[in-house]
Amino acid sequence: MSKPPSSFNQTFPAGSSAESDGREVRVPAQPRSSRRGGNGHRPSAAATPGGGSSTDELVRRSNFWRDNYNPLRGLTIARLMALFEQAERGAFPEIQLTLRKAEKRFPALKGFIEKLVSSVEELDGRVRVKEQLPEGATGAMAEKQRRFLQGRYEMLRNFKSSLAQIALADVRGYAVLQKHRYQDGPNEGAVAELYWIEPWCWSRDGFYGGFFYNENSQPGIGLGSCETILGEANRIGGPELPRSEFVICEAESPLYEIALIAFVNWLMGRRDYSAFVEIFGLPGSVIIMPPNVPPGKEYEYQAAAEKVARSVSGALPHGADVKFPATATRGEYPYEKFCETQEKDVVLAGTAGLLTMLPMPTGIGKGASAEHDGAWQRIAVAKALRINETLQRDFDAPELAAEFPGEPVCVEFALEVRDTEDVGKLLDNVVKAGAAGLQADALEISDRSGLRLTRENEGRSKNEE
């Protein structure tokens, strides 16, 4: 029997993917779920006594079924409906594994995800002082909290990729990330990374129930069966997986249902289109034989005519004629429009009606590209509000409460669009105010501009010290 997830304590040696400055990082109590085979914490490099396989290696080997499982085989709308019903009961593995394949193979969905992620990653993340400080808070208290929390975010090794996974909760339904912390050195106790755990490794006790870690992605575990089969040790919020060690973002109405239905219809349209082109791609022809065919030559003339009619090169006798009766009657083929409709459904739903397609810039002027860029920026800002709320609740609040117990929270993390022109105007106004004998508040200007500003005298005194 394998140990419960919380009993594992994985060490990352210097030079590993979880290390960037030479310090050793230990990550305690993470669930065992991996991108290959279900063992999420990184495998230990240490050999087992006697040279045998470790427990982790055996578990990974037994879970290779996911690598060989193709949920697209036999996928129909009826099958999708059954998977959607399972997901409503909290049995997520099969629907998430199906979505994983669609994200790789459905061009519209893949393009939407790439554009969404890049738009979110272009936003500027910073810790800011709240516009209205809570009662009993002071500016000095707020500045102290801001510097501390900003430092915590700067210690995260995978900050951008964490934002991307949280943003994709609107596609997949949820995102679960675990806090991996430094165990030694000057940063002991700080979060080293927010480690994304695959969505197919989770089940819930109903659509709104608690999350249970489903290491082997066992299908059908959901409402009424999570605690019985997976156990309390695998529940987020239990004593072994405390809720404060996770960042969780949920979407009330995720995109995956619309995307998967469109994906199945798109596959059907492409299949029928391929069959149509194979059969009717070359226009059919009718050969009109010449008059006065010599007796006994009818079969030779017929064979030559059939050869040409089948689009095989050949010669026809003088006086013969070729007609293409289907050319004049061909209308508009429905397959291409049918497939485009499926793609538009995904983009329309994913962008909240702002866009219906993902255009490519032409390079000749801005044209529609500028409008689409503006739309994507609005979409990214809307997604950022959800990301801000998630990080403020699951990262900011626990970190500040641990460092400043009893103090009101005066700061918050925010993703927002940074307009450099506005910052320039702000600084110009500060200079003009100074020339008029007015003094600006350094803390406020630092917060609004995103620059760490100090007054000249303060900077000199610090350097002298």
C-alpha positions in Angstrom: 0.0 0.0 0.0 1.4 3.4 -1.0 1.8 6.2 1.6 -0.7 9.0 1.6 0.2 12.1 -0.5 1.1 14.2 2.5 3.9 11.9 3.6 6.2 12.7 0.7 9.0 15.2 1.0 10.8 15.7 -2.3 14.2 17.5 -2.5 15.2 19.4 -5.6 19.0 19.5 -6.0 20.8 22.5 -7.4 20.4 22.8 -11.1 17.0 21.1 -11.3 13.9 22.6 -12.9 12.8 23.9 -9.5 16.0 25.7 -8.7 17.4 28.8 -10.2 19.9 30.3 -7.8 21.9 27.4 -6.3 19.8 26.9 -3.2 18.4 23.5 -2.4 14.5 23.5 -2.4 12.5 20.9 -0.6 8.8 20.5 -1.3 6.8 18.8 1.4 3.4 17.2 1.3 2.5 17.4 -2.4 0.1 15.0 -4.0 1.7 12.5 -6.3 0.4 13.4 -9.7 2.6 13.7 -12.8 2.3 14.8 -16.4 3.3 11.3 -17.4 1.7 8.4 -15.6 0.2 10.1 -12.6 3.2 10.8 -10.3 3.1 14.6 -10.0 6.0 15.4 -7.7 9.3 15.1 -9.5 10.9 11.7 -9.3 13.8 11.4 -6.9 17.3 10.9 -8.4 18.4 8.7 -5.5 18.7 5.0 -6.3 16.9 2.5 -4.1 18.9 0.0 -2.0 19.7 -3.1 -3.9 19.0 -1.4 -7.3 15.3 -2.2 -7.4 12.5 0.1 -8.5 11.2 2.6 -6.0 7.5 2.8 -5.1 7.1 6.0 -7.2 8.6 4.2 -10.2 6.2 1.3 -9.8 3.2 3.6 -9.5 4.2 5.5 -12.6 4.7 2.3 -14.5 1.3 1.0 -13.5 -0.3 4.3 -14.6 0.9 4.2 -18.2 -2.6 3.4 -19.3 -3.3 7.2 -19.6 -0.5 7.5 -22.2 -2.1 4.7 -24.3 -5.7 5.8 -23.8 -7.3 7.7 -26.7 -10.7 9.0 -25.6 -11.4 10.2 -29.2 -12.0 6.6 -30.4 -15.7 6.2 -30.9 -16.4 9.7 -29.6 -19.9 10.8 -30.5 -22.4 13.4 -29.2 -24.2 10.8 -27.2 -20.9 9.8 -25.6 -20.2 13.4 -24.8 -23.5 13.8 -23.1 -22.7 10.9 -20.8 -19.3 12.5 -20.0 -21.0 15.8 -19.2 -23.4 14.1 -16.9 -20.5 12.5 -15.1 -18.8 15.8 -14.7 -21.9 17.3 -13.1 -21.5 14.6 -10.5 -17.9 15.5 -10.0 -16.4 12.6 -12.0 -13.9 14.6 -14.0 -11.1 12.4 -15.3 -12.7 11.2 -18.5 -14.0 14.5 -19.6 -10.7 16.2 -18.8 -8.7 13.6 -20.7 -11.0 14.1 -23.7 -10.6 17.9 -23.5 -6.8 17.4 -23.4 -6.9 15.7 -26.8 -9.2 18.4 -28.2 -6.8 21.1 -27.0 -4.2 19.5 -29.1 -6.2 18.7 -32.2 -8.9 21.3 -32.6 -7.3 24.3 -34.3 -9.9 26.8 -33.1 -9.6 25.7 -29.5 -5.8 25.5 -29.6 -5.6 28.9 -31.2 -8.0 30.4 -28.7 -6.0 29.0 -25.7 -2.7 30.3 -27.1 -4.1 33.7 -27.7 -5.8 33.9 -24.3 -2.6 32.8 -22.5 -0.4 35.3 -24.4 -2.9 38.1 -23.8 -2.9 37.4 -20.0 0.8 37.1 -19.8 1.2 40.5 -21.4 -0.5 42.1 -18.5 1.6 43.7 -15.7 1.3 42.1 -12.3 2.2 44.1 -9.2 1.3 44.5 -5.6 -0.6 47.8 -4.9 -1.9 49.6 -1.9 -5.7 49.5 -1.6 -7.4 52.8 -2.6 -9.2 52.8 0.7 -7.2 51.7 3.6 -9.0 49.7 6.3 -9.7 51.2 9.6 -6.6 51.4 11.9 -4.2 51.0 9.0 -1.4 53.6 8.3 0.7 54.4 5.2 3.8 53.0 6.8 2.0 49.7 7.6 0.7 49.5 4.0 4.2 50.1 2.5 5.7 47.4 4.7 3.1 44.9 3.6 3.5 45.9 0.0 7.3 45.3 0.0 6.8 42.0 1.8 4.1 40.7 -0.6 5.9 42.0 -3.7 9.0 40.1 -2.6 6.9 36.9 -2.1 5.7 37.2 -5.7 9.2 37.8 -7.0 10.4 34.5 -5.4 7.9 32.5 -7.5 9.8 30.6 -10.1 6.8 29.9 -12.4 4.8 33.1 -12.0 3.8 33.5 -15.7 2.9 29.8 -16.2 0.8 29.9 -13.0 -1.2 32.8 -14.4 -1.8 30.9 -17.6 -3.1 27.8 -15.7 -5.4 30.0 -13.6 -6.7 31.7 -16.7 -7.5 28.4 -18.3 -9.9 27.5 -15.5 -12.5 29.2 -17.7 -11.9 26.6 -20.3 -11.4 23.5 -18.2 -13.7 24.3 -15.3 -11.1 24.6 -12.6 -7.4 25.0 -11.9 -5.7 23.5 -8.8 -2.1 24.6 -7.9 -0.2 23.6 -4.9 2.3 25.8 -3.0 5.8 24.3 -3.0 7.9 26.1 -0.3 11.6 26.7 0.4 12.7 24.6 3.3 16.2 26.0 3.8 18.2 29.1 3.4 17.2 32.8 3.8 13.8 32.2 2.0 12.7 29.4 4.2 8.9 29.2 4.4 8.3 31.3 1.3 6.5 29.8 -1.7 9.0 28.6 -4.4 6.4 27.8 -7.0 2.7 27.3 -7.6 2.7 23.7 -9.0 -0.2 23.0 -11.4 -1.8 19.6 -10.8 -3.5 18.1 -13.9 -7.3 18.4 -14.0 -7.8 14.8 -14.8 -6.3 13.9 -11.4 -9.3 15.3 -9.5 -12.7 14.2 -8.5 -15.4 16.1 -6.5 -18.2 15.1 -4.2 -20.7 16.6 -6.6 -20.4 19.7 -8.8 -19.8 22.0 -5.8 -18.3 19.5 -3.4 -14.8 19.3 -2.1 -11.8 18.3 -4.4 -10.4 14.8 -3.9 -7.0 13.9 -5.4 -7.6 11.0 -7.8 -4.1 9.8 -8.4 -4.9 7.1 -11.0 -7.6 9.1 -12.7 -10.2 6.4 -11.9 -13.4 7.1 -13.9 -16.8 7.3 -12.3 -15.7 8.5 -8.9 -17.9 11.5 -7.9 -21.0 12.3 -5.9 -21.2 10.0 -2.9 -18.1 7.9 -3.6 -15.1 10.2 -3.2 -14.6 9.8 0.5 -15.3 6.0 0.4 -12.9 5.2 -2.5 -10.3 8.0 -2.3 -10.4 8.7 1.4 -10.2 11.7 3.7 -6.4 11.8 3.2 -6.9 12.9 -0.4 -9.4 15.7 0.2 -8.3 19.3 -0.1 -9.2 20.9 3.2 -8.4 17.8 5.2 -5.7 17.5 7.8 -3.1 16.1 5.3 -3.9 18.5 2.4 -4.7 21.8 4.1 -6.7 24.3 2.0 -4.2 27.1 2.7 -1.5 25.2 0.7 -3.5 25.4 -2.5 -4.6 28.0 -5.0 -7.9 27.0 -6.6 -9.8 28.8 -9.3 -13.3 27.6 -10.4 -15.5 28.6 -13.3 -19.3 28.4 -13.0 -19.9 27.9 -16.8 -16.7 26.6 -18.4 -16.1 26.5 -22.1 -15.4 22.8 -22.5 -18.9 21.7 -23.2 -19.4 24.0 -26.2 -15.8 23.3 -27.3 -16.1 19.5 -27.2 -19.5 19.5 -29.0 -18.0 21.8 -31.7 -15.0 19.5 -31.9 -17.0 16.4 -32.6 -19.1 18.2 -35.2 -16.0 19.6 -36.7 -14.4 16.1 -37.0 -17.6 14.8 -38.6 -17.6 17.7 -41.1 -13.9 17.2 -42.0 -14.5 13.5 -42.5 -17.4 14.0 -44.8 -15.6 16.8 -46.7 -12.6 14.5 -47.2 -14.9 11.7 -48.6 -16.6 14.2 -50.9 -13.4 15.5 -52.3 -12.1 11.9 -52.8 -15.2 10.9 -54.7 -16.2 14.1 -56.5 -13.0 16.1 -56.5 -12.4 15.5 -60.2 -15.4 16.5 -62.4 -17.2 13.6 -64.1 -17.2 13.6 -67.9 -19.4 12.1 -70.7 -17.8 11.1 -74.0 -19.8 11.6 -77.2 -18.6 9.1 -79.8 -18.0 10.2 -83.3 -20.5 9.2 -86.1 -19.8 6.4 -88.5 -17.8 4.2 -86.2 -16.4 1.4 -88.4 -18.0 -2.0 -87.8 -16.1 -4.1 -85.3 -14.3 -1.1 -83.8 -17.1 -0.2 -81.3 -15.4 -1.9 -78.3 -12.0 -0.2 -79.1 -13.7 3.2 -79.3 -15.6 2.5 -76.1 -12.5 1.5 -74.2 -10.7 4.6 -75.3 -13.6 6.8 -74.3 -13.9 5.2 -70.9 -10.2 5.7 -70.3 -10.5 9.4 -71.0 -13.7 9.7 -69.0 -11.9 8.2 -65.9 -9.4 11.1 -66.3 -6.7 8.8 -67.6 -4.7 10.2 -70.4 -5.5 9.0 -73.8 -6.6 9.9 -77.3 -10.1 10.0 -78.9 -11.0 9.5 -82.5 -11.7 12.4 -84.7 -15.2 13.8 -84.2 -15.6 12.7 -80.6 -16.6 15.3 -78.0 -16.3 15.6 -74.2 -19.0 17.1 -71.9 -18.8 17.9 -68.2 -22.5 18.0 -67.2 -21.9 18.3 -63.4 -19.8 21.5 -63.7 -22.7 23.8 -64.5 -24.9 22.3 -61.7 -22.3 22.5 -58.9 -23.3 24.9 -56.2 -21.7 25.9 -52.9 -20.3 23.0 -50.8 -21.8 22.9 -47.3 -18.8 21.3 -45.5 -16.5 24.2 -45.2 -19.2 26.5 -43.8 -20.3 23.8 -41.4 -16.8 23.5 -40.0 -16.4 27.3 -39.8 -19.6 27.4 -37.8 -18.1 25.1 -35.2 -15.0 27.2 -34.9 -17.0 30.4 -34.6 -19.1 28.8 -31.8 -15.9 28.2 -29.8 -14.4 31.7 -30.3 -17.8 33.4 -29.8 -18.4 31.6 -26.5 -14.8 32.0 -25.3 -14.6 35.8 -26.0 -18.0 36.6 -24.5 -19.3 37.6 -28.0 -16.5 40.1 -28.8 -15.1 37.9 -31.6 -16.2 35.2 -33.9 -12.8 34.3 -35.4 -9.1 34.4 -34.8 -7.7 36.5 -37.7 -4.1 36.6 -38.8 -2.5 40.0 -39.3 -1.9 40.8 -43.0 1.1 43.0 -42.4 -0.4 45.7 -44.7 -1.6 48.4 -42.3 -3.5 47.6 -39.1 -7.0 47.1 -40.5 -9.0 44.7 -38.4 -5.9 43.5 -36.5 -5.9 46.6 -34.3 -9.6 46.1 -33.5 -9.0 42.5 -32.6 -5.9 43.4 -30.5 -8.1 45.8 -28.6 -10.8 43.1 -28.1 -8.2 40.6 -26.8 -6.9 43.2 -24.4 -10.4 43.7 -23.0 -10.8 39.9 -22.7 -7.5 39.6 -20.9 -8.5 42.4 -18.5 -11.8 40.6 -17.7 -9.9 37.3 -17.1 -7.4 39.2 -14.9 -10.2 40.2 -12.5 -10.8 36.5 -11.8 -7.1 35.8 -11.5 -6.7 38.8 -9.1 -9.6 37.5 -6.9 -8.1 34.0 -6.8 -4.6 35.1 -5.8 -5.8 37.7 -3.3 -7.8 35.0 -1.6 -5.5 32.0 -1.8 -2.0 33.6 -1.8 -2.1 37.2 -0.5 -4.3 36.6 2.5 -2.5 33.6 4.0 1.0 35.1 3.4 0.0 38.4 5.0 -1.7 36.8 7.9 1.3 34.7 8.7 3.7 37.6 8.5 1.5 40.3 10.0 -0.9 38.6 12.4 -3.7 40.8 13.6 -3.0 43.6 11.1 -5.6 44.7 8.5 -4.8 43.8 4.9 -3.7 47.0 3.2 -2.4 45.7 -0.1 -3.5 43.4 -2.9 -2.0 41.8 -6.0 -3.4 43.0 -9.4 -2.9 42.2 -13.0 -3.6 45.3 -15.1 -2.7 47.0 -18.4 0.2 49.4 -18.0 0.0 52.5 -20.2 3.5 54.0 -20.4 2.2 57.2 -21.8 0.0 57.7 -18.8 3.0 57.1 -16.5 4.9 59.8 -18.4 2.1 62.2 -18.0 1.9 61.4 -14.3 5.6 62.1 -13.8 5.4 65.4 -15.8 2.6 66.5 -13.5 4.7 65.7 -10.5 7.5 67.8 -11.8 5.2 70.7 -12.6 3.7 70.4 -9.1 7.2 70.5 -7.6 8.0 73.6 -9.6 4.9 75.3 -8.2 6.0 74.5 -4.6 3.8 71.5 -4.1 5.1 68.2 -2.8 3.8 64.8 -4.1 3.5 61.8 -1.9 6.3 59.3 -2.9 4.2 56.3 -1.8 1.3 57.2 -4.0 3.4 58.0 -7.0 5.3 54.7 -6.6 2.0 52.8 -6.4 0.4 54.6 -9.4 3.5 54.4 -11.7 4.8 51.0 -10.7 8.3 52.5 -10.1 10.0 52.3 -6.7 10.6 56.0 -6.0 12.2 57.6 -3.0 13.0 61.2 -2.2 16.5 62.3 -2.8 17.3 63.0 0.8 15.9 59.6 1.8 18.1 57.9 -0.8 21.2 59.6 0.4 20.6 58.7 4.0 20.2 55.1 3.1 23.3 55.0 1.1 25.3 56.6 3.9 24.0 54.1 6.3 
